[in-house]
Amino acid sequence: MRDETTSIKRTIMSNKEGKTIDKRIERIYKMAKEHFGEVRFTGIKKHTKIGWVAKIQFDEFDSLMAEGDTAENALRNLRKRLKRIIDRYNMV
């Protein structure tokens, strides 16, 4: 019984198409582009001391950053920050 449920869970998970890092970055880029207009850079990098850092660069000076233990967490945190900013702007 246990082997059957484990194999069923594995097939369900393998059939389920997860979000890749590229798709997450594209989604964040589109959100930022729609709201702010100009976006120069959206990406992620591994920092030696902090961990993963996700960043949106709007122009030479303005940027939005978020950290996370994994690349996915950093991108999630960045999307949450971006969404909060957009929601606050829309409330006014």
C-alpha positions in Angstrom: 0.0 0.0 0.0 2.7 2.4 0.9 4.7 1.8 -2.3 1.5 2.4 -4.4 0.8 5.8 -2.8 4.4 6.8 -3.1 4.5 6.0 -6.8 1.2 7.8 -7.4 2.5 10.9 -5.7 5.6 10.8 -7.8 3.7 10.5 -11.1 1.4 13.3 -10.0 4.3 15.5 -9.2 6.1 14.7 -12.4 3.0 15.4 -14.5 2.5 18.7 -12.7 4.4 21.4 -14.6 6.2 23.6 -12.1 7.3 27.2 -12.5 10.8 27.5 -13.7 13.1 30.3 -12.6 12.9 31.8 -16.1 9.1 31.8 -16.0 9.2 33.5 -12.6 11.6 36.2 -13.9 9.5 36.8 -17.0 6.4 37.2 -14.8 8.1 39.7 -12.5 9.5 41.6 -15.5 6.0 41.9 -17.1 4.5 43.1 -13.8 7.2 45.7 -13.4 7.1 46.8 -17.0 3.3 47.3 -16.9 3.5 49.4 -13.7 6.8 51.3 -14.0 7.3 51.5 -17.8 11.0 51.2 -18.2 12.8 48.1 -16.8 16.5 47.7 -17.6 17.2 44.4 -15.8 15.4 41.7 -13.9 17.4 38.8 -12.6 18.9 36.7 -9.8 22.4 36.0 -8.5 24.1 34.0 -5.8 25.7 36.2 -3.2 28.4 34.7 -1.0 27.3 36.1 2.3 23.6 36.8 1.8 22.4 33.9 -0.3 20.2 34.4 -3.4 19.4 38.0 -4.4 16.7 38.9 -6.9 16.8 42.3 -8.4 14.8 44.6 -10.7 16.8 47.6 -12.1 14.5 50.4 -13.4 17.1 53.0 -14.4 20.6 54.0 -13.4 19.6 54.6 -9.7 16.3 53.0 -8.9 16.1 49.3 -8.1 14.1 46.8 -6.1 15.8 43.8 -4.4 14.8 40.8 -2.3 16.8 38.0 -0.6 16.1 34.3 -0.1 17.6 31.0 0.9 16.9 29.6 -2.6 16.5 31.2 -6.0 12.8 30.5 -5.9 12.3 32.1 -2.5 14.2 35.2 -3.5 12.0 35.6 -6.6 8.9 35.0 -4.5 10.0 37.7 -2.1 10.7 40.1 -4.9 7.3 39.5 -6.5 5.6 40.1 -3.1 7.5 43.4 -2.6 6.6 44.5 -6.2 3.0 43.5 -5.7 2.8 45.4 -2.4 4.1 48.5 -4.1 1.7 48.2 -7.0 -1.3 47.6 -4.6 -0.3 50.7 -2.5 -0.1 52.8 -5.6 -3.5 51.6 -6.8 -5.1 52.4 -3.4 -4.3 56.1 -3.7 
